[in-house]
Amino acid sequence: LELKRMSVAREQRGRGVARALAQQVLALARARGHRTVELSTSVVQEPAQRLYEGLGFRRYKAVSPSLLARLLRFQILHYRCELPPPS
């Protein structure tokens, strides 16, 4: 399962909304028999990286999408969370 474009309104950030949404995605994926959830974020999205890593996601790839991005050291980070089978 791929989690795409999760965003929380600026005025709602810091209240646990993103964590709750991501936890629901993980629970739904597990309940439906998915073994992994994958997502990507950018290197500048440090709060998102901390959130995902705190939920058990592990970075497995970093890609610079262009020559300019490589020169600027901009990367897209790819994460994966392995899910236990449903009980």
C-alpha positions in Angstrom: 0.0 0.0 0.0 1.3 3.5 -0.8 0.5 6.5 1.4 0.4 9.6 -0.9 0.4 13.2 0.0 -0.7 13.4 3.6 -1.0 17.0 4.8 -2.3 18.8 7.8 -3.4 22.4 7.8 -0.7 24.6 9.3 -2.9 25.8 12.2 -3.7 22.2 13.2 -0.1 21.0 13.2 1.4 19.8 16.5 -1.8 18.4 17.7 -1.3 14.7 16.7 -3.5 14.8 13.7 -0.8 13.5 11.3 0.1 10.7 13.7 -3.5 9.7 14.1 -4.1 9.7 10.3 -0.9 7.6 9.7 -1.8 5.2 12.4 -5.2 4.7 10.8 -3.6 4.0 7.4 -1.3 1.4 9.0 -4.2 -0.2 10.8 -6.3 -0.3 7.6 -3.4 -1.7 5.6 -2.8 -4.4 8.1 -6.5 -5.3 8.4 -6.7 -5.7 4.6 -3.7 -8.0 4.5 -1.0 -5.6 3.2 2.5 -6.5 4.3 4.1 -3.1 3.8 3.2 0.6 3.5 5.5 2.8 1.5 5.7 6.6 1.2 8.1 9.3 0.1 8.9 12.7 1.5 11.6 15.3 0.8 14.8 15.9 2.7 13.5 19.3 3.9 10.4 17.8 5.6 12.2 16.9 8.8 9.1 16.8 11.0 7.5 14.3 8.6 10.7 12.2 8.7 10.6 12.1 12.5 6.9 11.2 12.5 7.3 8.4 10.0 10.4 7.0 11.7 8.6 7.1 15.1 5.8 5.0 13.6 8.2 2.3 12.4 9.0 3.4 8.9 12.6 2.9 7.7 14.3 4.8 4.9 15.3 2.5 2.1 16.3 4.9 -0.7 17.2 8.5 -1.3 16.9 10.0 -4.8 17.9 13.3 -6.3 15.2 13.8 -9.0 17.4 16.0 -11.3 20.9 17.4 -11.8 19.9 20.6 -10.2 18.5 18.8 -7.2 21.8 16.8 -6.9 23.8 20.1 -7.0 21.5 21.5 -4.3 21.6 18.3 -2.3 17.8 17.9 -2.5 16.6 14.4 -2.2 13.3 12.5 -2.2 13.4 10.0 0.7 11.6 6.7 0.3 10.3 4.9 3.4 8.8 1.5 4.1 7.0 0.1 7.1 6.8 -3.7 7.4 3.5 -4.8 8.9 2.8 -7.8 11.1 0.1 -10.2 9.7 -3.4 -9.6 11.0 -4.3 -11.6 14.1 
